[in-house]
Amino acid sequence: MNSKIKFYQTIHFKIALVFALMLMLTLEVVGAVFVRQLEQENLNTFKQQIELPTYVDSSLAKQLSRTDEKAANRQIKQILSEVKNNNISEIRVVDAKGIVRGTSNASNQDVVGQRTTDEAVKNTLLNNRSHTENIYDNSSHNRYYVNVIPLVGAATNNVVGAVYLRANLESVYDSVNGISLIYLSAALVTVVLGLGLAVLISREITRPIEEMRKQALRIARGDYSGQVKVMGNDELGQLAGAVNNLSVRVEEAQESTDSERRRLDSVLSHMSDGVLATNRRGNVTIINNMALQMLDIDSEDDVLGKSILDVLDVRRDYTVRQLIDNSQQQTLFDLNVDGNDMILSAYFSPIQRESGFVSGLVCVLHDVTSQQKEERERKEFVSNVSHELRTPLTSVKSYVEALSDGAWKDPEIAPQFLKVVQDETERMIRMINDLLSLSRMDSGTAKLNLEYVNINELFSYILDRFDMIIKKEEDPKKKRYTIERHFTRKDLWVEIDPDKFTQVVDNIMNNAVKYSPDGGVITARLLETHNHVILSISDQGLGIPRKDLSHIFDRFFRVDKARSRKQGGSGLGLAISKEVVNMLGGQIWVDSVEGKGSTFYISLPYVPYDDEGDDWD
């Protein structure tokens, strides 16, 4: 946050203010002590200046001891008139009875002969103790110093009276106030000069701090190019050097972090497995593209912040704690994405700090659909092979046992039993040969003898063999069928393996013959389109249910298992045909309507061959 700092909020203002306050406090304390001491000294000096000489006190005591009051009063007046001290406002002489016997104030001679009312004088006469005090006269608004001194007779050593002395203190306080005013003015000038000097000094102190603040803001914005100027080798200079070093270290750390993040993003983006990471509450914080594809999620914004239990749809089966406790164990999830069943294996691993605190969870998703499918197919394949081999073996065993029990002696039964044994044995040999062919194709060891062949002539030759079978068949109970041909007139030369291609067409034609009704028509077509040769064989048989179309080329798959096994099929013909066509670089597929028949298509790559451009010598 880079908000504007007001002047009174700055550090150099605060430093200057503190310095000025400390200076003012120091001057205040020193001034108070100084003024107090000056006042005390001036008062002491003033008191010394107004003290009456000892001979005056003795003379006044002597006069008060006389019995002739009038003569004594004249002498007292004479003695007081001889006291010349401008600081003394008034001197009164009071005898032991409290009667005022004289005063130095010419305008106040009426008090002579009157009894005094001053309590200080009375206490002095009574206690024989001096009394001093400062009083304030409300009428004249002046401060006075009052000193009452007892007078003791020389002969009797008793109190014969007292002297009341009053002096005006305004001259003393005027002098102290003048000196205080001078000191205050000097102090104010000193504070102003000190404040200015403190501002300059504090600005010099805070200038490196301001530069370090600007550098920190640049670092926060990601700009590491600036450097703080090192003013000296003091604490601020060392701090500036530390900030520069920090800037370099932060830049290196940021570059390393960015590099690691880019590398991690690249790894996550190109991983074939899905990866999700969560915080300690189980909410998703990271998800890669593969995980989005596996879970059929459009954007990572749709899942960030959501619970991994909801993303994987396992809230009913697991909790976040269970996923952490079951880490390092494989968990399978069945998902349905766009109508396709998908099986994902999930491995969960907790994200732990060195202290053991779990700060999150990592989930790695792996698509095991194909592995699971292959495992199921392998099990089904083993089961089918076992079943297909067990049936003929059981028949062979039964007939061999019957022959062993004596059936071989019967000239009518023995040949029939041997014929069954021979047929079942040949059936097993064909099945094993088919399995060996498929095994070689799966392992990639099957070899193709490729050559350019006129596909029109080869296809016609294969169909001619089936026509000959019909003509040679003399049994009226055998099924009759007709083959119709619709071929292009153009000669199509295709690079294929003639033997394996013949095997493919034989498999399809045999199925067409098996499942066509008596008197049915089998239609064979051959045409050229888009650099491909398309062959098709259609029958008018029972057709294939729609639910079985996607499995028709699976191994050992039969639409009608009982009828196919009765007719001698092994369930491997179409599977072998698909593998052969794939090896030739083509495709094979089927269209069928249940109850109306099926059409098998074979597409082979074809490059037109023009022999007019060749020169023969």
C-alpha positions in Angstrom: 0.0 0.0 0.0 1.6 3.3 -1.2 -0.5 6.0 0.4 0.7 9.6 0.8 2.2 10.2 4.2 1.4 13.6 5.8 4.3 15.7 7.0 3.4 15.4 10.7 3.3 11.6 10.3 6.9 11.4 8.9 9.8 10.1 10.9 12.0 13.2 10.5 9.1 15.4 11.9 8.7 13.1 14.9 12.5 13.1 15.5 12.6 16.9 15.3 9.5 17.2 17.5 11.0 14.9 20.1 14.3 16.7 20.0 12.5 20.1 20.4 10.4 18.8 23.3 13.4 17.4 25.1 15.2 20.7 24.6 12.2 22.7 25.9 11.9 20.4 28.9 15.6 20.8 29.6 15.5 24.5 29.3 12.3 24.6 31.4 13.9 22.6 34.2 17.1 24.6 34.1 15.2 27.8 33.9 13.0 26.9 36.8 16.0 26.0 39.0 17.9 29.1 37.8 15.0 31.5 38.5 14.3 29.9 41.8 17.9 30.2 42.8 18.1 33.7 41.6 15.0 34.7 43.5 16.3 33.1 46.6 19.7 34.9 46.3 18.1 38.2 45.6 15.7 37.8 48.6 18.6 36.9 50.9 20.6 39.9 49.6 17.6 42.1 50.0 17.0 40.9 53.6 20.7 41.6 54.4 20.4 45.1 53.0 17.3 46.0 55.2 18.6 44.6 58.4 18.9 47.3 61.1 22.3 47.9 62.6 22.8 46.4 66.1 23.3 49.8 67.6 19.8 50.8 66.4 18.3 47.9 68.2 20.2 48.6 71.3 19.3 52.3 71.3 15.6 51.5 70.8 15.7 49.0 73.6 17.3 51.5 75.8 14.6 54.1 75.1 11.8 51.6 75.8 13.4 50.9 79.2 13.1 54.6 80.2 10.2 55.7 82.4 9.7 59.0 80.6 7.7 58.0 77.6 7.5 61.3 76.0 11.3 61.8 76.0 11.7 58.2 75.0 9.3 58.7 72.1 11.2 61.7 70.9 14.4 59.8 71.0 12.8 56.8 69.2 11.5 59.2 66.5 15.0 60.7 66.2 16.6 57.3 65.9 14.1 56.1 63.2 14.7 59.3 61.2 18.4 58.6 61.2 17.8 55.2 59.5 18.4 55.8 55.8 17.4 52.7 53.7 15.3 53.3 50.7 14.3 49.6 50.6 12.5 49.9 54.0 8.9 51.1 53.7 8.2 51.5 57.4 9.7 50.8 60.8 7.5 50.6 63.9 8.6 50.4 67.5 6.2 48.7 69.9 6.8 48.4 73.7 6.1 45.3 75.8 2.5 46.4 76.3 1.8 46.4 72.6 1.7 50.2 72.3 3.2 51.7 69.2 5.9 54.1 70.4 7.1 55.3 67.0 7.0 54.9 63.2 9.3 55.9 60.4 6.3 56.7 58.2 5.8 60.4 58.4 2.3 60.2 57.0 1.2 57.6 59.5 2.2 59.2 62.8 -1.4 58.7 64.1 -0.6 55.1 65.0 1.8 56.3 67.8 0.3 55.6 71.1 -2.2 53.1 69.8 -2.2 49.4 70.6 -0.9 47.3 67.8 -3.3 44.8 66.2 -0.6 42.8 64.3 -0.6 39.2 65.5 3.1 38.7 64.5 4.1 41.5 66.9 2.0 40.1 69.6 3.6 36.6 69.2 7.0 38.1 69.2 6.4 40.0 72.4 5.0 36.9 74.0 7.5 34.3 72.8 10.6 36.5 72.4 11.2 35.1 68.9 11.8 36.9 65.6 9.2 36.5 62.9 9.5 37.0 59.2 6.9 36.6 56.4 6.1 37.8 52.9 2.7 39.5 52.6 0.7 40.8 49.7 -1.1 44.1 50.0 -4.4 44.0 48.1 -4.8 47.7 48.2 -1.5 48.6 46.6 -1.0 45.2 44.9 2.5 45.0 46.2 4.5 42.3 47.9 6.2 43.1 51.2 8.7 41.6 53.4 7.9 41.8 57.1 10.4 41.2 59.9 9.5 41.5 63.6 12.5 41.5 66.0 12.2 41.4 69.8 14.0 44.1 71.8 15.6 42.9 75.0 16.6 45.3 77.9 20.3 45.3 78.7 19.8 45.3 82.5 16.9 43.0 83.0 17.4 40.8 79.9 13.6 40.9 79.4 11.6 41.8 76.3 10.9 45.5 76.5 9.4 45.7 73.0 9.7 44.8 69.3 10.7 46.4 66.0 8.2 45.9 63.1 10.1 46.3 59.8 8.3 46.3 56.4 10.1 46.4 53.1 8.7 46.5 49.5 9.8 43.4 47.5 8.6 44.7 44.1 12.1 45.8 43.1 13.4 42.2 43.8 10.7 40.5 41.8 11.0 43.1 39.0 14.7 42.2 38.7 13.9 38.4 38.8 11.1 38.8 36.2 13.4 40.8 33.9 16.1 38.1 34.1 13.4 35.4 33.6 12.0 37.2 30.5 15.5 37.4 29.0 16.0 33.7 29.8 12.7 32.8 28.3 13.4 34.7 25.1 16.8 33.1 24.8 15.2 29.7 25.4 12.5 30.3 22.7 15.2 31.3 20.2 17.2 28.2 21.2 14.2 26.0 20.7 13.4 27.4 17.3 17.0 27.1 16.2 17.2 23.6 17.7 14.0 22.6 16.0 15.3 23.7 12.6 18.6 22.0 13.2 16.7 18.9 14.3 14.6 18.9 11.1 17.8 19.1 9.0 19.5 16.4 11.0 16.5 14.1 11.1 16.0 14.6 7.3 19.5 13.5 6.7 18.9 10.5 9.0 15.6 9.5 7.4 16.7 10.0 3.8 18.3 6.6 3.6 15.2 5.2 5.2 13.0 6.8 2.5 15.3 5.3 -0.2 15.0 1.9 1.5 11.2 2.3 1.6 11.1 3.1 -2.1 13.4 0.1 -2.8 11.1 -2.1 -0.8 8.1 -0.9 -2.8 10.0 -1.6 -6.0 10.8 -5.1 -4.8 7.1 -5.6 -3.9 6.2 -4.6 -7.5 8.8 -7.1 -8.9 11.4 -4.5 -9.9 14.8 -5.5 -8.5 17.0 -3.1 -10.6 17.3 -0.3 -8.0 20.0 0.0 -5.3 20.0 2.0 -2.1 22.9 4.4 -1.8 25.1 3.6 1.2 25.9 6.8 3.0 28.3 5.5 5.6 29.3 2.6 7.7 26.9 3.3 10.5 23.7 1.4 11.4 21.8 3.0 8.5 24.6 2.2 6.1 24.7 -1.4 7.2 20.9 -1.5 6.9 21.1 -0.1 3.3 23.6 -2.7 2.4 21.4 -5.4 3.9 18.4 -4.1 1.8 20.6 -4.2 -1.4 21.7 -7.7 -0.5 18.0 -8.7 0.2 17.0 -7.3 -3.2 19.5 -9.5 -5.0 18.5 -12.5 -2.9 14.8 -11.9 -3.5 15.4 -11.5 -7.2 17.4 -14.8 -7.3 14.7 -16.6 -5.2 11.9 -15.1 -7.4 13.7 -16.3 -10.6 14.2 -19.7 -9.1 10.6 -19.9 -7.9 9.3 -18.7 -11.4 11.6 -21.3 -13.1 10.4 -24.0 -10.8 6.8 -23.0 -11.3 7.2 -22.9 -15.1 8.8 -26.3 -15.0 6.1 -27.6 -12.7 3.4 -26.2 -15.0 5.1 -27.7 -18.0 5.4 -31.1 -16.3 1.8 -31.0 -15.2 0.6 -29.8 -18.6 2.4 -32.6 -20.5 1.7 -35.4 -18.0 -0.3 -38.3 -19.2 -1.8 -38.7 -15.7 -4.2 -36.3 -14.1 -3.0 -34.4 -11.1 -5.0 -32.6 -8.4 -3.7 -30.8 -5.3 -5.7 -29.5 -2.4 -5.2 -27.4 0.7 -5.5 -28.9 4.2 -9.3 -28.6 4.0 -9.5 -30.7 0.9 -10.3 -27.9 -1.5 -8.7 -28.1 -4.9 -5.9 -25.6 -5.6 -4.2 -27.1 -8.6 -5.5 -29.3 -11.5 -3.8 -30.0 -14.7 -5.3 -30.4 -18.2 -5.2 -34.2 -18.2 -7.3 -34.3 -15.0 -9.8 -31.8 -16.6 -10.1 -34.1 -19.6 -10.5 -37.2 -17.5 -13.2 -35.7 -15.3 -14.9 -34.0 -18.3 -14.5 -30.5 -16.8 -14.4 -27.4 -19.1 -12.2 -25.1 -17.1 -10.1 -25.2 -14.0 -12.2 -22.3 -12.6 -15.1 -24.7 -12.3 -13.3 -26.8 -9.7 -10.8 -24.5 -8.0 -11.9 -24.0 -4.4 -14.3 -27.0 -4.5 -13.8 -30.1 -2.3 -12.0 -32.9 -4.0 -14.7 -35.2 -2.7 -17.2 -33.4 -4.9 -14.9 -33.2 -7.9 -14.3 -36.9 -7.8 -17.9 -37.6 -6.7 -16.8 -39.8 -3.7 -18.3 -37.9 -0.8 -20.7 -40.7 0.0 -17.8 -43.2 0.2 -14.9 -41.3 1.6 -13.9 -38.3 3.8 -10.8 -36.2 3.4 -9.3 -37.8 6.5 -9.9 -41.3 5.0 -8.2 -40.3 1.8 -5.1 -39.1 3.8 -5.1 -42.2 5.9 -5.5 -44.5 2.8 -2.6 -42.8 1.0 -0.2 -44.9 -1.0 -3.1 -47.2 -1.8 -4.7 -47.5 -5.2 -8.4 -46.5 -5.4 -10.5 -47.2 -8.5 -13.3 -44.9 -9.6 -15.9 -45.7 -12.3 -16.8 -42.6 -14.2 -19.2 -42.1 -17.1 -17.8 -39.4 -19.4 -19.9 -38.5 -22.5 -21.6 -41.9 -22.3 -18.3 -43.8 -22.1 -17.5 -45.8 -19.1 -14.0 -44.9 -17.7 -12.1 -46.5 -14.9 -9.6 -44.3 -13.1 -7.0 -45.3 -10.5 -6.3 -42.7 -7.9 -3.2 -42.5 -5.7 -3.5 -40.1 -2.8 -0.4 -38.7 -1.0 -0.4 -36.1 1.8 1.6 -32.9 1.6 3.6 -32.8 4.8 5.9 -30.2 6.3 9.1 -31.2 8.2 7.1 -30.9 11.4 4.7 -33.5 10.2 1.8 -31.1 9.7 -0.4 -32.1 6.8 -1.0 -29.0 4.6 -2.7 -30.6 1.7 -3.3 -33.6 -0.5 -2.0 -34.7 -3.9 -4.1 -37.0 -6.1 -2.7 -38.7 -9.2 -5.3 -40.0 -11.6 -4.4 -42.7 -14.2 -6.8 -44.0 -16.9 -6.8 -47.8 -16.4 -9.8 -48.4 -18.7 -7.8 -50.2 -21.4 -5.8 -52.3 -18.8 -9.0 -53.3 -17.1 -10.6 -54.0 -20.5 -7.6 -56.1 -21.5 -7.7 -57.9 -18.2 -11.4 -58.8 -18.7 -10.8 -59.8 -22.3 -7.9 -62.0 -21.3 -10.0 -63.7 -18.7 -12.9 -64.1 -21.2 -10.4 -65.3 -23.8 -9.0 -68.0 -21.5 -12.5 -69.0 -20.5 -13.7 -69.2 -24.2 -10.6 -71.2 -25.3 -11.1 -73.6 -22.4 -14.8 -74.0 -23.2 -14.2 -74.3 -27.0 -11.5 -76.9 -26.6 -13.4 -78.8 -23.9 -16.4 -79.4 -26.1 -14.7 -81.3 -28.9 -12.3 -83.0 -26.4 -15.4 -84.2 -24.5 -16.9 -85.6 -27.7 -13.6 -87.3 -28.7 -13.2 -88.8 -25.2 -16.8 -90.1 -25.2 -16.5 -91.8 -28.7 -13.1 -93.2 -27.9 -14.3 -94.7 -24.7 -17.3 -96.2 -26.6 -14.9 -97.6 -29.1 -12.7 -99.0 -26.3 -15.7 -100.6 -24.7 -16.2 -102.7 -27.9 -18.0 -100.4 -30.4 -15.0 -100.8 -32.7 -16.2 -104.4 -33.4 -19.5 -103.1 -34.8 -18.9 -102.6 -38.6 -21.8 -100.0 -38.8 -21.2 -97.9 -35.7 -17.4 -97.9 -35.6 -16.9 -95.9 -38.9 -19.5 -93.3 -37.7 -17.7 -92.9 -34.3 -14.3 -92.6 -36.0 -15.8 -90.0 -38.4 -17.0 -87.9 -35.4 -13.5 -88.2 -33.8 -11.9 -87.1 -37.0 -14.2 -84.1 -37.4 -13.7 -82.9 -33.8 -10.0 -83.3 -34.1 -9.9 -81.3 -37.3 -12.1 -78.7 -35.6 -9.6 -78.4 -32.7 -6.7 -78.2 -35.2 -8.4 -75.4 -37.1 -9.1 -73.6 -33.8 -5.5 -73.9 -32.6 -4.2 -72.7 -36.0 -6.5 -69.7 -35.8 -5.3 -69.0 -32.3 -1.7 -69.2 -33.5 -2.4 -66.8 -36.3 -4.0 -64.3 -34.0 -1.0 -64.7 -31.6 1.5 -64.0 -34.3 -0.6 -60.9 -35.4 -0.8 -59.6 -31.8 3.0 -60.0 -31.3 3.8 -58.5 -34.7 5.6 -61.6 -36.0 3.1 -62.3 -38.7 4.6 -61.7 -42.1 2.9 -60.4 -45.2 3.8 -61.4 -48.8 2.8 -58.2 -50.5 2.3 -58.0 -54.3 0.3 -55.9 -56.6 -2.8 -57.9 -57.5 -5.8 -57.1 -59.8 -8.4 -57.1 -57.1 -11.2 -57.6 -59.7 -9.8 -60.9 -60.8 -8.9 -62.1 -57.3 -12.3 -61.3 -55.9 -14.0 -63.0 -58.9 -11.8 -66.1 -58.5 -12.8 -66.5 -54.8 -16.5 -66.1 -55.7 -16.1 -68.6 -58.6 -15.0 -71.3 -56.1 -18.3 -70.8 -54.2 -20.2 -71.1 -57.4 -18.4 -74.4 -58.2 -19.4 -75.7 -54.8 -23.1 -75.1 -55.6 -22.8 -76.8 -59.0 -21.0 -79.9 -57.6 -23.5 -80.3 -54.7 -25.7 -83.2 -55.6 -27.6 -83.5 -52.3 -31.0 -81.9 -52.8 -31.3 -81.3 -49.1 -28.3 -79.0 -49.1 -28.9 -75.2 -49.0 -29.0 -73.4 -52.3 -28.0 -69.8 -52.9 -27.1 -67.4 -55.7 -24.2 -65.0 -55.9 -24.7 -61.7 -57.7 -21.7 -59.5 -58.7 -21.6 -55.7 -59.2 -18.0 -54.8 -60.1 -16.4 -51.7 -61.6 -15.1 -52.3 -65.1 -11.9 -50.6 -64.3 -8.9 -52.8 -63.3 -7.9 -52.0 -59.8 -4.4 -52.9 -58.8 -3.9 -53.1 -55.0 -0.8 -54.1 -53.0 -2.0 -57.0 -50.7 -1.1 -60.5 -49.5 -3.3 -62.7 -51.8 -3.4 -65.7 -49.4 -4.5 -63.7 -46.4 -6.9 -61.6 -48.4 -8.5 -64.8 -49.7 -8.8 -66.0 -46.1 -10.7 -62.9 -45.2 -13.2 -63.1 -48.1 -13.6 -66.9 -47.4 -14.5 -66.1 -43.8 -17.1 -63.6 -44.8 -18.5 -65.7 -47.6 -18.8 -68.8 -45.3 -20.8 -66.7 -42.8 -23.0 -65.4 -45.6 -23.7 -68.9 -46.8 -24.3 -70.2 -43.3 -26.8 -67.6 -42.3 -28.5 -67.1 -45.6 -31.9 -68.7 -46.1 -32.3 -71.5 -48.7 -32.5 -69.9 -52.1 -31.1 -66.6 -50.8 -29.1 -64.1 -52.8 -25.5 -63.1 -51.8 -24.5 -59.8 -53.4 -20.8 -58.9 -53.9 -19.8 -55.4 -54.9 -16.5 -53.8 -55.8 -15.9 -50.1 -56.5 -13.3 -47.3 -56.2 -13.7 -44.1 -54.2 -11.4 -41.5 -52.6 -8.2 -43.5 -53.2 -9.8 -46.6 -51.6 -11.1 -49.8 -53.0 -14.4 -50.8 -51.3 -15.6 -54.4 -51.3 -18.9 -55.5 -49.8 -20.7 -58.8 -49.3 -24.4 -58.7 -48.5 -26.7 -61.6 -47.4 -30.4 -62.0 -46.7 -29.9 -63.8 -43.4 -31.1 -63.3 -39.9 -29.1 -60.1 -39.4 -27.2 -58.9 -36.3 -28.9 -57.2 -33.4 -27.8 -53.6 -32.9 -26.4 -54.3 -29.4 -24.1 -56.9 -30.9 -22.7 -54.9 -33.8 -19.8 -53.4 -31.8 -18.7 -56.9 -30.6 -19.0 -58.8 -33.9 -15.2 -58.7 -34.5 -14.4 -59.8 -30.9 -12.8 -63.1 -30.4 -15.1 -66.1 -29.7 -18.1 -63.8 -30.0 -21.2 -65.3 -31.4 -24.6 -63.8 -31.9 -26.3 -67.2 -31.7 -23.9 -69.4 -29.8 -25.8 -72.6 -30.0 -26.4 -72.4 -33.8 -22.9 -71.2 -34.5 -21.3 -74.1 -32.6 -23.7 -76.5 -34.2 -22.5 -75.3 -37.6 -18.9 -75.7 -36.7 -17.9 -72.1 -36.1 -15.0 -71.3 -33.8 -15.8 -67.6 -33.3 -12.4 -66.5 -34.5 -13.0 -66.0 -38.2 -14.1 -62.4 -38.1 -11.4 -61.5 -35.5 -8.7 -62.9 -37.8 -10.3 -61.0 -40.8 -10.1 -57.7 -38.9 -6.5 -58.2 -37.9 -5.5 -59.1 -41.5 -7.3 -56.1 -42.9 -5.7 -53.8 -40.3 -2.3 -55.2 -41.3 -3.0 -54.4 -44.9 -3.7 -50.8 -43.9 -7.5 -51.0 -44.5 -10.7 -51.1 -42.5 -13.5 -53.6 -42.1 -17.0 -52.9 -40.7 -20.6 -54.2 -40.9 -24.1 -52.8 -41.3 -27.0 -55.0 -40.4 -30.8 -54.9 -39.9 -32.1 -57.7 -37.8 -34.3 -60.0 -39.8 -33.2 -58.6 -43.2 -29.5 -59.5 -43.5 -26.0 -58.1 -43.1 -23.4 -56.3 -45.2 -19.7 -56.5 -44.5 -17.4 -53.8 -46.0 -13.7 -54.0 -46.6 -11.8 -50.8 -47.5 -8.2 -51.0 -48.8 -5.9 -48.2 -49.8 -5.5 -47.7 -53.5 -3.2 -45.6 -55.6 -4.3 -45.3 -59.3 -1.8 -46.9 -61.6 -1.4 -45.4 -65.1 0.7 -47.6 -67.4 0.5 -45.2 -70.4 3.4 -43.2 -69.0 5.9 -46.1 -69.0 8.3 -46.5 -71.9 9.3 -50.0 -73.0 12.1 -50.6 -75.3 
